[in-house]
Amino acid sequence: MILERQPENEPRCKICRSGNRSIFTGEIAIHFPGLAGLNKPVVWVFPTISVCLDCGRAEFVVPEKELEVLRTGVPVEGAAVWRGGRR
């Protein structure tokens, strides 16, 4: 479901220069790369996402607490992370 069209005065798409962008909500799980990443938390973000409807480029901002987890690889209190679990 499209939340809203990107306002005309907003910058155009950085890839294709289109003004045909819309705003969506999302939930994204960010994983650290490689085998070492399996021992680090999965970082969840629930951003507003600007999507170019012509080329598909998407942009969003990672909140500060979750960004700190991405910087350090260590869970931060109040950040949305999943540390894994045993079955």
C-alpha positions in Angstrom: 0.0 0.0 0.0 1.4 3.4 -1.0 1.5 5.8 1.9 2.0 9.0 -0.2 3.7 10.3 -3.3 7.1 12.0 -2.9 6.5 15.7 -2.9 7.5 17.5 -6.2 10.0 19.7 -4.4 12.0 16.7 -3.1 15.2 15.6 -4.8 14.9 13.3 -7.7 16.1 9.7 -7.7 19.9 9.5 -7.5 20.1 6.7 -10.0 17.6 7.5 -12.8 16.7 11.1 -12.0 13.0 10.3 -12.0 10.6 12.2 -9.8 8.3 9.1 -9.7 8.9 8.1 -6.1 6.5 7.0 -3.3 6.8 6.6 0.4 6.2 3.2 2.1 6.7 1.7 5.5 8.9 -1.4 6.0 10.5 -3.8 8.3 14.1 -4.8 7.5 16.4 -7.3 9.2 20.0 -6.3 8.7 22.5 -9.1 9.0 26.3 -8.8 9.5 28.1 -10.4 6.5 30.0 -13.7 6.4 30.3 -16.5 8.8 31.4 -14.2 11.6 28.1 -12.4 11.2 26.3 -15.5 12.5 27.6 -14.7 16.0 26.3 -11.1 15.8 22.8 -9.8 16.4 20.3 -9.3 13.6 19.3 -5.6 13.6 15.7 -4.8 12.9 14.5 -1.4 11.6 11.0 -0.2 10.8 11.7 2.7 8.5 9.8 5.0 6.2 11.2 4.1 2.8 11.4 6.3 -0.3 11.2 4.1 -3.4 11.8 5.1 -7.0 8.9 3.5 -8.9 11.0 3.6 -12.2 14.3 2.0 -11.2 13.6 0.6 -7.8 16.2 2.5 -5.7 15.1 2.6 -2.1 16.3 4.9 0.7 15.8 4.9 4.4 17.4 6.1 7.6 18.6 3.7 10.3 17.6 4.9 13.8 20.5 5.9 16.2 20.3 2.9 18.6 20.2 0.4 15.7 23.0 2.2 14.0 25.2 1.9 17.1 24.6 -1.9 17.0 25.8 -1.9 13.3 28.9 0.2 14.3 29.9 -2.1 17.2 28.3 -5.5 16.5 27.1 -5.4 20.2 23.4 -5.1 21.2 22.4 -1.8 22.7 19.6 -1.4 25.3 16.5 -0.3 23.5 17.6 -1.3 20.1 15.5 -3.8 18.1 17.8 -6.8 17.7 17.6 -10.6 17.6 20.4 -12.5 19.1 19.4 -15.9 17.8 18.1 -18.8 19.8 18.4 -22.4 20.3 15.7 -24.9 19.4 
